[in-house]
Amino acid sequence: MASPRIGVVGATGAVGTITLELLAERGYDARAFASARSAGTRLPFGDDEILVEEATPEALGAGDIDLFLFSVGTGASRELVPIASAAGAICIDKSSAYRLVDGYPLVVPEVNGGRALEALQRDRIVANPNCCTIPLTCVLKPLHDAAVLTRVRVATYQSVSGAGAQRMEALRAEPASEHNLVMDWSWEGDESDEESKLRAETRKIMELPDLPITATCVRVPVLVGHSEAIWAEFEEPLSAAEATAILSESPSVRVLRLPAYPTPRDAAGGDDVLVGRIRRDEAADNGLALFLSSDNLRKGAALNAIQIAELLLAGSAVA
Ligand SMILES: NC(=O)c1ccc[n+]([C@@H]2O[C@H](COP(=O)([O-])OP(=O)(O)OC[C@H]3O[C@@H](n4cnc5c(N)ncnc54)[C@H](OP(=O)(O)O)[C@@H]3O)[C@@H](O)[C@H]2O)c1
């Protein structure tokens, strides 16, 4: 497809604005959609500006867009994605609406990119994973291929941009003396929805339905960039040096060696998942401890979705 007609739905949001930035950088044209609240406003698009249109069912169902990138909430996605799909468009959805629904591919291109093409045989809807799941699977998959994962424990340090543009504004306005760690998730018994999503999505993407995973997810007073401390156990021995060598060759991963280590500030604005502190886990037989940081708005959301889109556009051109 020479010049795909792309629609960004949720264009005014934290993820949507980065999506427009990345599309313009890559030379694509786009139309911007958001709610009635921001219809008629204009957003930067490369050296130009772009008009924000209201994401009505009529506009999304008109059949004049080849591919939609959705970054609206789950409720809005459930309403609008089927309309765009029925009109023939490819839809990449960043909400939770389709991630764990059987039959819908949940894709990290470096990990299970081939799955994306399955959507072309059905209703062309692909789900983009949670912003912690994406970097976690980028790091776990190559290690699993080498030594077979048996158990994962993870603690997250998630920036406020993961909760949207309004939360970024709130942090900017908050005095530093009031900054705190919070767990402002929805609770499912003892566990948060964020923690259960991280487990279920990782299992689906890696096609390891029984992999034991426990997560503790925490929101930290950082604007952009999610970090994760990971303890991974394996069937086969895997030394820190071997894991370092494997990850150094892995796509979208950049290994940092001490005295350098990943931080959200270093990850923010970049495309790579930064991984470091790779060391033997003294509390496990075949275990490694690692630490990663990644830009949740880019690889954790907008960039991953555009990479999926490019797989599908190439696939639909061939099909
Ligand atoms: N932030 C992240 O790191 C991240 C990562 C992965 C996935 N996601 C997912 O991406 C989605 C958006 O996240 P965000 O952080 O960008 O949120 P956000 O900053 O709050 O932006 C939400 C966007 O959705 C639009 N919107 C809301 N309701 C709508 C409706 N009924 N119809 C059309 N547009 C509507 C808003 O438009 P108005 O400005 O007009 O209100 C805004 O453009 C969520 O599902 C989130 O879970 C976010």
The ligand as an ORCA input file, in Angstrom:
! r2SCAN-3c Opt
* xyz 0 1
  N      -0.330      6.020     28.615
  C       0.267      4.870     28.383
  O       1.452      4.637     28.724
  C      -0.487      3.760     27.700
  C       0.221      2.647     27.311
  C      -0.453      1.593     26.692
  C      -1.798      1.705     26.484
  N      -2.481      2.821     26.871
  C      -3.926      2.866     26.609
  O      -4.164      3.872     25.610
  C      -5.432      4.481     25.857
  C      -5.257      5.993     25.947
  O      -4.313      6.285     26.960
  P      -3.725      7.755     27.165
  O      -2.732      7.573     28.240
  O      -3.320      8.362     25.887
  O      -5.023      8.511     27.750
  P      -5.366     10.091     27.758
  O      -4.136     10.902     27.787
  O      -6.369     10.259     28.838
  O      -6.064     10.329     26.343
  C      -7.326      9.768     26.036
  C      -7.677     10.117     24.603
  O      -8.896      9.459     24.264
  C      -9.829     10.415     23.789
  N     -11.183      9.973     24.126
  C     -11.679      9.722     25.357
  N     -12.973      9.294     25.244
  C     -13.263      9.289     23.919
  C     -14.403      8.968     23.156
  N     -15.527      8.531     23.741
  N     -14.354      9.084     21.823
  C     -13.220      9.494     21.208
  N     -12.093      9.826     21.860
  C     -12.118      9.718     23.212
  C      -9.426     11.711     24.463
  O      -9.951     12.794     23.729
  P     -10.270     14.253     24.425
  O      -8.942     14.931     24.561
  O     -11.153     14.888     23.403
  O     -10.919     13.974     25.728
  C      -7.905     11.603     24.362
  O      -7.499     11.921     23.051
  C      -5.992      3.822     27.125
  O      -6.843      2.755     26.753
  C      -4.755      3.291     27.805
  O      -5.030      2.180     28.622
  C      -1.853      3.861     27.466
*
